[in-house]
Amino acid sequence: MFLSVFDMFKVGVGPSSSHTMGPMVAAARFLDLLRVSPFDAAGLRASLHGSLAFTGVGHATDRATILGLAGFAPETYDRDKADAALADITETHTLRPDGLPELKFDPGSDLVFDYDRALPGHANGMTLYATDAQGDVILSQVYYSVGGGFVLTEEELAAGKDTDEGDPVPYPFKSAAEMLQMARDSGKTIAGMKRANEIARGCETSFAKGTARLWQVMNDCIERGLTTDGILPGGLKVRRRAKGIHDALIAERGLNQSAPHTINDWMSVYAMAVNEENAAGGQVVTAPTNGAAGVLPAVLRYYLDHVPGSSERHVEDFLLTAAAIGGLVKYNASISGAEAGCQAEVGSAAAMAAAGLCAVMSGTPEQVENAAEIALEHHLGMTCDPVKGLVQVPCIERNGLGAIKAVSAASLALRGDGQHFVPLDSVIETMRQTGADMHERYKETSLGGLAVNVPNC
């Protein structure tokens, strides 16, 4: 099993990887399908199902779908151009994607939120249609946004998870047990094995540049969040808090009056900065999702700014180790809040961040696996219940607490020798089972939990 670090960490746009980035990617794939189709399309339609319908407006799924059908992509998203295109589409009821004729599309009638019919493959389902001049459907395709910006067609999902058909990699571990055995046999770290896999599939120079860019985008996102205040969009009137907290922390430096637990505020403010930017529709990196995008950058920034002996040279190892753990979770369970609750998003992110921190602090592969296990174990059962379907409450603060748990998990693992009672594989399987048992009200539908017990108007 091979999942690239650039699949796990994708540069994109907020507020949601599964509800914003995924539908935009699906729409782009449908345009590609249409470009090679023998049919002459005159118009497009779309229907959103399951979680994409219930929380679609709060997650800007409608906007993302329309812009995707107009030719926009998450990795090259330009907000000003997108706003102009959306205004034109709303006025003219016309899409103008490259390589295709002008296509009729009325946002008011051609984009349907179907609250009654969930698609069978995944909670995040959508169907895209092409129509002829008479309005008859000439081409359709079902897509599932399965978390972290990953999109599968109905056929791809049915084919199973293990669809990697690329060149063989030297360390193709599918479980934590296999990963640890390969590390023992090879004498390599988890990052070392992951790096060898990446280079076997690509160029070493471009790989190094790519990982450097990932951290640059993450850190830039932190900086924007720490220096921007105001009210977040969406109607809840949630106030940005990261700038104010950061300003206060800076003012307290050197006063010799800070309590030891103030370090938790630093971890939290880094994470909150990212997720406030995500909630505002800014550029973020899936880690492994947008809703959990603040945890890993916060822990990495904590390491670089607050841990003696830290070095930027270790950033790549941090990301590689984290991606290895994230790949195991995705392959064997889920990173989708709509499929398994927030344990699959912030829980996975905390496990990834804990593993990365443990690795760059000289942890053994066994200690790294232990760190990931501790972090994920103590997020089991966490629901996904965003108020008004917005990735704001409780999501922003939850990332801060996820970062704190990740650092604590890494610290506990480093105090041990790597031997522990519960294997990471067992926790991942438990998370999968817990997600399957969880009622859909608590899986990113905003039909239960905080979403209905907090006034949201």
C-alpha positions in Angstrom: 0.0 0.0 0.0 1.4 3.4 -1.0 -0.2 6.8 -0.2 2.0 9.7 -1.0 2.8 12.5 1.4 1.4 14.8 -1.3 -1.9 12.9 -1.2 -2.2 13.1 2.6 -1.1 16.8 2.6 -2.8 18.7 -0.2 -2.8 22.5 -0.6 -6.4 23.6 -0.9 -9.1 26.0 0.2 -11.4 26.1 3.3 -13.6 25.4 4.9 -13.8 21.6 4.3 -11.7 19.1 2.5 -14.5 16.7 2.0 -17.3 19.2 1.5 -15.5 22.0 -0.3 -12.3 20.6 -1.9 -13.9 17.2 -2.7 -16.9 18.5 -4.7 -14.6 20.9 -6.6 -12.3 18.0 -7.5 -15.3 15.8 -8.5 -16.6 18.6 -10.7 -13.2 18.9 -12.4 -13.1 15.1 -13.0 -16.6 15.3 -14.6 -15.4 18.1 -16.9 -12.5 15.8 -18.0 -15.0 13.0 -18.6 -17.1 15.3 -20.7 -14.2 16.5 -22.8 -13.6 12.9 -24.0 -17.3 12.1 -24.3 -18.8 11.6 -27.8 -21.9 13.5 -26.6 -22.5 17.1 -27.3 -23.5 18.6 -24.0 -25.6 21.8 -23.6 -26.0 22.0 -19.9 -25.0 20.6 -16.5 -26.8 19.7 -13.3 -25.7 18.4 -9.9 -27.4 16.8 -6.9 -25.9 16.6 -3.4 -26.7 13.8 -1.0 -26.2 12.8 2.6 -23.8 14.9 4.6 -23.1 17.0 1.5 -26.7 18.0 1.5 -27.3 18.5 5.2 -24.2 20.7 5.9 -23.5 21.7 2.3 -24.4 25.4 2.6 -22.3 25.8 5.8 -19.4 24.1 4.1 -19.8 26.1 0.9 -20.4 22.9 -1.0 -22.8 24.6 -3.4 -20.2 27.3 -4.2 -17.4 24.7 -4.6 -19.5 22.5 -6.9 -20.4 25.4 -9.2 -16.9 26.7 -9.3 -15.6 23.2 -10.0 -17.9 22.9 -13.0 -16.6 26.3 -14.1 -13.0 24.9 -14.2 -11.7 26.0 -10.8 -9.4 23.7 -8.8 -8.4 23.8 -5.1 -4.6 23.9 -5.6 -4.8 27.0 -7.9 -7.9 28.6 -6.3 -8.0 32.4 -6.6 -10.7 34.0 -4.4 -11.1 37.2 -6.5 -11.4 35.3 -9.8 -13.8 32.8 -8.2 -16.1 35.6 -6.9 -16.2 37.2 -10.3 -16.9 33.9 -12.0 -19.7 33.1 -9.5 -21.3 36.5 -10.1 -21.2 35.9 -13.8 -22.7 32.4 -13.6 -25.5 33.7 -11.3 -26.4 36.4 -13.8 -26.0 34.6 -17.1 -26.8 31.0 -16.0 -23.8 29.9 -18.1 -20.6 28.0 -17.4 -17.5 28.6 -19.5 -15.0 25.8 -18.7 -11.9 25.5 -20.8 -12.0 23.0 -23.6 -15.8 22.8 -23.7 -18.6 24.9 -25.2 -20.7 27.2 -23.1 -23.0 25.2 -20.8 -26.3 26.2 -19.3 -26.4 26.1 -15.5 -28.9 27.8 -13.3 -27.6 27.7 -9.7 -31.2 28.1 -8.4 -32.6 25.0 -10.1 -29.7 22.9 -11.5 -28.0 22.4 -8.1 -30.2 20.3 -5.8 -29.7 19.5 -2.1 -31.4 16.1 -1.8 -32.0 15.6 1.9 -34.2 12.5 1.4 -32.0 10.2 -0.6 -28.5 9.1 0.6 -26.3 7.4 -1.8 -25.2 3.9 -0.8 -21.4 4.2 -1.0 -20.6 7.0 1.4 -22.2 9.7 3.4 -20.6 12.3 1.1 -22.3 11.5 -2.2 -23.0 13.6 -5.3 -24.2 13.0 -8.8 -23.2 15.2 -11.8 -25.2 15.2 -15.0 -24.7 16.5 -18.6 -27.8 17.3 -20.6 -28.5 18.0 -24.3 -30.2 20.9 -25.8 -33.6 19.5 -24.8 -32.6 19.0 -21.2 -32.3 15.2 -21.4 -29.5 13.5 -19.5 -26.8 12.2 -21.8 -24.0 11.5 -19.3 -24.0 11.1 -15.5 -21.5 10.0 -12.8 -21.7 9.4 -9.1 -18.8 10.7 -7.0 -18.0 10.2 -3.3 -15.9 12.6 -1.4 -14.3 10.2 1.1 -12.4 12.7 3.3 -9.2 14.7 3.0 -10.0 15.9 -0.5 -10.0 12.3 -1.9 -12.7 11.6 -4.5 -13.7 8.3 -5.9 -16.3 7.4 -8.5 -19.0 4.9 -7.7 -17.0 2.3 -9.7 -13.7 3.1 -8.0 -15.3 2.9 -4.5 -16.8 -0.5 -5.4 -13.4 -1.8 -6.6 -12.1 -1.6 -3.1 -9.5 0.4 -1.2 -6.3 -1.2 -2.5 -6.3 0.2 -6.0 -2.7 1.3 -6.0 -1.4 0.2 -9.4 1.9 2.2 -9.5 5.4 1.0 -9.5 6.4 -1.2 -6.5 7.8 0.6 -3.5 10.5 -0.9 -1.2 8.4 -0.7 2.0 4.7 -1.3 1.2 3.4 -1.7 4.8 -0.4 -1.9 5.2 -0.5 -2.0 9.0 1.5 -0.7 11.9 2.7 -4.2 12.7 4.2 -4.5 9.2 5.7 -1.1 9.4 7.5 -1.9 12.7 8.7 -5.2 11.3 10.1 -3.6 8.2 11.8 -0.9 10.3 13.4 -3.7 12.4 14.5 -5.6 9.4 15.9 -2.6 7.5 17.3 -0.6 10.3 15.5 2.4 8.9 13.3 4.9 10.7 9.6 5.3 9.6 10.5 8.5 7.9 13.4 6.7 6.1 11.2 4.0 4.8 8.5 6.5 3.7 11.2 8.7 2.0 12.4 5.6 0.1 8.9 4.9 -1.0 8.3 8.4 -2.2 11.6 8.6 -4.1 10.8 5.2 -5.8 7.7 6.9 -7.3 9.2 10.3 -8.1 12.2 12.6 -8.1 14.2 13.2 -5.0 14.7 16.9 -5.8 11.1 17.6 -6.5 10.1 15.7 -3.4 12.3 17.9 -1.2 10.9 21.0 -2.8 7.3 19.7 -2.4 7.7 19.0 1.3 9.3 22.4 1.9 6.3 24.0 0.1 3.8 22.1 2.3 5.4 23.5 5.5 5.7 26.9 4.0 1.9 27.0 3.2 1.1 25.6 6.7 3.3 28.2 8.4 2.0 31.0 6.3 -1.5 30.0 7.3 -0.5 30.2 10.9 1.0 33.7 10.4 -2.2 35.0 8.7 -4.3 33.6 11.5 -2.1 35.2 14.2 -2.4 38.6 12.6 -6.0 38.8 11.4 -9.0 39.6 13.6 -12.7 40.2 12.9 -15.8 38.1 12.5 -15.9 34.8 10.7 -18.4 34.4 7.8 -21.5 32.1 8.0 -23.9 33.8 10.3 -22.8 32.5 13.7 -20.9 35.8 14.3 -17.9 33.8 15.7 -15.1 36.2 16.6 -11.5 35.4 15.6 -9.5 34.9 18.8 -6.1 33.7 17.7 -4.7 37.2 17.2 -5.8 38.5 20.6 -4.5 35.4 22.4 -1.2 35.6 20.5 -0.8 39.3 21.3 -1.3 38.6 25.0 1.2 35.8 25.0 3.8 38.0 23.3 3.2 40.7 25.9 3.6 38.3 28.7 7.0 37.1 27.5 9.9 38.0 29.9 7.6 38.9 32.8 8.5 35.8 34.8 4.9 35.5 35.7 3.6 32.9 33.3 2.4 29.6 34.7 3.9 26.5 33.2 0.7 25.5 31.5 0.8 28.6 29.4 2.7 26.5 26.8 -0.7 24.9 26.1 -2.0 28.3 25.1 0.8 28.5 22.5 -0.1 25.1 21.0 -3.8 26.1 20.9 -3.2 29.5 19.4 -1.2 28.0 16.5 -4.0 25.5 15.8 -6.8 28.1 16.2 -5.0 30.4 13.8 -5.1 27.8 11.1 -8.7 26.8 11.6 -9.9 30.4 11.7 -8.2 30.8 8.4 -9.9 27.6 7.2 -13.3 28.8 8.4 -12.8 32.1 6.5 -12.2 30.1 3.2 -8.4 30.7 3.2 -5.6 28.5 1.8 -4.8 25.6 4.1 -3.2 22.2 3.8 -5.2 19.0 4.5 -3.6 17.4 7.5 -5.3 15.0 6.9 -8.5 17.1 6.4 -9.4 20.8 6.5 -11.5 20.4 9.6 -8.4 19.0 11.4 -5.9 21.1 9.5 -4.6 23.0 12.6 -3.4 20.1 14.7 -0.3 19.1 12.9 1.0 22.6 11.9 0.5 23.6 15.5 2.6 20.8 16.9 5.3 21.3 14.3 5.4 25.1 15.0 5.5 24.2 18.8 8.5 22.0 18.1 10.4 24.6 16.1 9.7 27.6 18.4 9.6 26.0 21.8 11.7 22.8 21.9 15.4 23.2 22.6 17.6 21.7 19.8 14.8 21.8 17.2 15.8 22.3 13.6 14.1 23.1 10.3 16.1 20.1 8.9 13.7 17.8 10.7 10.5 19.2 9.1 10.6 16.6 6.3 11.0 13.7 8.7 8.1 15.1 10.8 5.8 15.2 7.7 6.9 11.8 6.4 6.3 10.1 9.7 2.9 11.8 10.1 1.9 10.8 6.5 2.9 7.2 7.2 0.5 7.1 10.2 -2.2 9.0 8.4 -2.0 6.5 5.5 -2.6 3.6 7.8 -5.6 5.2 9.4 -7.1 6.1 6.0 -6.4 2.6 4.5 -7.7 0.7 7.5 -10.5 3.0 8.8 -11.3 6.5 7.7 -10.3 10.1 7.9 -13.8 11.3 7.1 -16.0 13.0 9.7 -19.1 12.2 7.7 -18.1 8.5 7.8 -16.7 8.1 11.3 -17.2 11.3 13.3 -14.5 13.7 14.4 -12.4 10.8 15.8 -11.5 10.2 12.2 -10.4 13.8 11.6 -9.0 15.5 14.8 -8.2 12.0 16.2 -6.3 11.0 13.1 -4.5 14.4 13.0 -3.5 14.1 16.6 -2.1 10.6 16.0 -0.1 11.9 13.0 1.2 14.9 14.8 2.2 12.8 17.9 4.1 10.4 15.7 5.9 13.2 13.8 6.9 15.0 17.1 8.1 11.7 18.6 10.2 11.0 15.5 12.0 14.3 15.4 12.7 14.0 19.1 14.7 10.9 18.4 12.0 8.4 19.2 12.4 4.8 18.0 9.8 3.4 15.5 8.2 1.6 18.5 7.9 4.8 20.4 6.5 6.6 17.4 3.8 3.9 17.0 3.1 4.2 20.7 2.7 8.0 20.4 0.2 7.6 17.6 -1.7 5.0 19.5 -2.0 7.1 22.6 -3.2 10.1 20.7 -5.8 8.2 18.7 -7.0 6.1 21.6 -8.0 9.2 23.5 -10.1 10.6 20.7 -12.2 7.4 20.2 -15.9 8.1 20.0 -15.6 11.9 19.3 -18.6 13.1 17.3 -18.7 15.5 14.5 -21.5 18.0 15.3 -20.7 21.4 13.8 -23.1 24.1 14.8 -25.0 25.3 11.7 -22.8 23.1 9.6 -19.9 25.5 9.8 -16.4 24.4 10.5 -16.2 26.8 13.5 -17.9 25.5 16.7 -16.5 23.3 18.2 -14.0 22.7 15.4 -11.6 25.6 15.9 -10.9 25.0 19.6 -11.0 21.3 19.1 -7.9 21.5 17.0 -6.1 23.3 19.8 -7.0 20.5 22.2 -6.0 18.0 19.6 -2.5 19.6 19.4 -2.2 19.5 23.2 -3.1 15.8 23.3 -0.6 15.1 20.5 2.3 16.7 22.3 1.3 14.9 25.5 1.1 11.6 23.7 4.5 12.0 22.2 6.0 12.9 25.6 4.5 9.9 27.3 5.8 7.6 24.5 9.3 9.1 24.8 9.2 8.3 28.5 8.8 4.6 27.7 10.6 2.1 25.7 8.0 1.6 23.0 6.5 -1.5 24.6 2.8 -1.0 25.4 -0.4 -2.8 25.9 -2.7 -1.7 23.0 -1.3 -1.8 19.5 -2.0 1.0 17.1 -3.6 -1.4 14.7 -6.2 -2.3 17.3 -7.0 1.3 18.0 -7.5 2.0 14.3 -9.8 -0.9 14.0 -11.7 0.2 17.1 -12.1 3.6 15.5 -13.5 2.0 12.4 -16.0 0.0 14.3 -17.0 2.9 16.5 -17.6 5.0 13.4 -19.7 2.3 11.9 -21.8 2.1 15.1 -22.1 5.9 15.5 -25.6 7.3 14.7 -25.6 9.5 11.6 -26.8 12.5 13.6 -23.2 12.7 15.0 -21.4 12.3 11.7 -21.3 15.8 10.1 -25.0 16.2 9.5 -25.6 18.9 12.2 -28.6 16.9 13.3 -27.4 16.1 16.8 -25.0 17.1 19.6 -23.9 20.7 19.9 -25.4 21.5 16.5 -28.9 21.2 18.0 -28.3 22.2 21.6 -26.6 25.5 21.0 -28.6 28.5 19.6 -27.2 29.0 16.0 -29.0 32.0 14.6 
